Amino acid sequence: MVSKTIYYITHWETWHWFAKYIFIGPVWLWHCLRSGSFWFFTPSNPTITFGGFIGETKREIYSQLPPSTYPKSIYISPSAGFSDVEKLVDANGFSFPVVVKPDVGMMGFMFRRIETASQLRQYHEIMPVDYILQDLVTYPLEVSVFYHRFPNEKKGNITGFIKKEFMEVTGDGKCMLKELILNYPRARFRIKELYSKHEKKLHSIIPAGEQFCLSYALNLSRGGRLVSLAHEKDERLRNVFDDLSHYAKTFFYGRYDIKCSSIEDLKNGKNFSIVEYNGCGAEPHHIYGDGNTFLQGCIILLHHWNVLFKISRYNHQQGIPYWKHAEGAAFTKNARKHFKKLKELDAVFEFENETSPMAYKLLPHFLPESYALSALSSPAFGDLRRASKKNIA
């Protein structure tokens, strides 16, 4: 218990978000007052719903990126029959393994690697919301690049560059998986979650030297490890992201999560794939991966918030509206409900030869909220996006 407490105190990245942000929260409120809007950030990325703060779809993100820069993808509705899903998969030339994830997602909830048609069926039958099926990107490195560009400038700035590593344990040929998880420092704050996720394998002996992946999601919140690549930032790297920003025209502030063959290839603009782009709600992960203290991390966050405010204010002055308070409040409320359901489902869903009875127990609780984010396609929000594109052109 003492060692766990010491670990928690000395690893501030494991703190609850409220504990990390309570001290600097008043600065965020100051930006709201300065702009006259609680949703001051929504004009930051004008063609992304809510500026990409929360609830945006991956589909709208990918549609604004160069086609060759993200994985081949198809979008599947939970209302589709599985036979139609199989036809869609075959018609688009996919082969297993593939990956699936919610179209509106966060923190890696319900991200899964699919090895067989049987697993895809299980996922499809339990999934209550639209999801994406993609090619499995096999590049060995996953990195995050935090980039911003002021709309009236041609060149942007890379503030953060980090590498992500999986949450894995290594077998010794003696210990059960349950013991390996219990003794793994990075797993100590999600023991219950991992025990539930790997319930069928907890008493298995992992062979000596074999690595067992506890989570395929590389998010920090899911146990991923962040390693600084700050020394690799240079003009070539910035040029790659300047080009992406100008192609999309209105991606001014956010974080790219990318798989690549090597850092050198990424700098040369080849052999990489953008698996996610997170807009103004993205946390600059380099506050954790660069060995910063809590105070240093707070200073970095405050700098980014100031940049976000300036970009948003500039776009607003060009005619991009702030979201109305009632619209933003309703949208964020629905988004939180949606993510709560995904989090609950993610905690219990595990592939089996037959669909998990535990997962099916939760299914009735998901169905009423299946389209909690249907407001994303509402005429009002569609008009906002169209107005944003027109005004920013």
C-alpha angles and dihedrals in degrees: 000000000000093000091049091052092049091049091050094050094047096044103059092176087075093058121112111266091246092058090050097047105033093089096051098032093100089064090058089051089050090057089051090053093046092053096039091233134094086212095052091145098060096093092053094094101019099191095049118083110258088356088285093290094127139335100026118143123243088223092065090048096051092046089064097049127083106274094237094054101070135046121278104266143187127191120227130196119215088227092065118104113247092240088059090049091054091050091050091049092049094044091056094049100246122159129187134299099056133151129238132195139160116278087228105038147136141191092017094288109169093000106147140172109229117210102173144020088252091059091047090053091051091050093046094048094051099038111099098187139051113285141185127237114202143175112268105251107220100189107131100229131063117193138174123220120191109204136173134177129186109236094236094052130076097211126060135194134247106215097172137029120174141158122231126218128195125251099249139158125208120225123232098193091248110061126074118237088252091060093045091053092047092052096044111101096210091053098051095095095050102040094127092049094048094045089053094046094049098032095133093053103039094105095045119113110235110220117247112276094008116129118222116199111222094188132013089200109096095201116130088231089059096050102274116150122231122214122189120247094173090127089062096060112114144139095280092055091048091050090058091056094040087058092049092048092051092046091054088040094204107044096113105148131026151075128284117209107202140178115210142169093236141339090252092055091049090054088051091051096244141107096024136115128201107226095176141008114196116194131204093327091063117118114226096243093196088080084076103031098052096062095252124167119236090261092050089048091053091051091052091049092050090052091052092048090053091051090048091051093050094048091047093047092050092051091046089054087054090057104272106138127226113238114262113255096244093048093049093046092051092046095051091045091055091044092054091050090050094050092045090058092047091050092052092048093046091055094060107026114106129160116251137165084263124027112281112264088209091059092048091055089065096045097090089056091056101047098071089054096040093116099031089136096049085119086078089077097038117126092245094056091040089055090051092054093046091048090049093053092047095048096045096048 
